[in-house]
Amino acid sequence: MITWWMWVLLWTAVVVVSAVVLVRLGLALWRKVLALLGEVGRAGEVSAALSEQVARLRAEQEKEPVVATAFDDPVALRRVRNQRLAQRTRARRRQAGRARRTIH
């Protein structure tokens, strides 16, 4: 027959084991929270760098609209349009090349 002090020992063991398990789970959770906060900080830095790069690229980009009138030379307007398209294409390719280098 189990005496009363055996019950006390059994419940003490159950409480101690439960406390150890809870402490281990708490420590694991704390480590994960610290890792998450580190990644959030890193993501903020990357986002800030990307925002600066976007602002710089927008400042570099020319935004002069071509205003055509009825008396302008269509060949000259087409030449200006093609030059601007070529500039934008080169800028996009440069930007894509930079993006590929920063991703890898």
N, C-alpha and C positions, 0 to 999 in steps of 0.2 A: 504494500500500500504506500502511496506517495504521501509524504508528510508535508506540512505547511511550508517548511524551509526549502523543499524541493521546488514547490511552486514559485517561491520567491526567486530562487536561482534561475528557473526557467524563464520567468518574465523579465528578469534582469538581463539575461542573455538576449532575449528577443528585442528589448529596448536598445541594448548596446549595438547589436547588429543593425537594427533599423537606423540608429544614429550614424553609424559608419557609412551605410549606404547613402543616406541623405547628404552627408558631408561630401562624399565623392561625387554625387550628382551635382551638388552645388558648385564644387570646384570646376567640374567639366563645363557647366553652364557659364561660369564666370570667365573661363578661358575663351569660350566661344564668343561671348559678348565683347571681350577685349579685341579678339581677332576681327570681329565685325566692325567695331569702331575704327580700327586701323584701316580696313578696306574702305570705309566710308570717307575717311580723311584723304586717302589716296585718290578716290574717285572725285572728290572735290578739287584736288590739285589738278587732276587731268582735265576736268571740266573747265577750270579757270584758264588753263593753258589753251584749250581749244577755243574758248571765248575770245581770248586775246588774239589768237591766230585768225579767227573769223573777222574780228574788227579790223585787223591789219589788212587782210585781203580785200575787205570791202572798201577800205580807204584807198587802196592801190587801184581799184577798178575804176575805169573811166565811165562816166555816166553822161556823156554829151549826146543828146538826141540829135538825130539827123532830121533837119526840117527841110522838106522838099517843097519847092514852089513849082508853079506851072512852067516857069521859064528856065529852070535848071537843066543842065545837060544830063540826060539819063545815063549816059556811059560813065560820067564822073561820079554820079550818085551810086551807081552799081559798084564801081571800083572802091569807093569809101566803105560801102556796106560790106563788101568781100574782105577788105582789110580788117574791119572791126570783128567780123566773124572769125577770121584767122587768129586775131589777137585773143579773143575769148576762148577759142579752141586750145591755143597754146597755154593759156592760163589754167584752163581746166586740166590739161594733161600734166602740167607742173604740179598742180594741187593734188591730183590723183597719185602722182609719183611720191610726193611728200607723205601722203596718207598711207601709202603702202609701206614706206620706210618706217613710219612711226608705229604701225600696227604690229609689224614683225619684230 
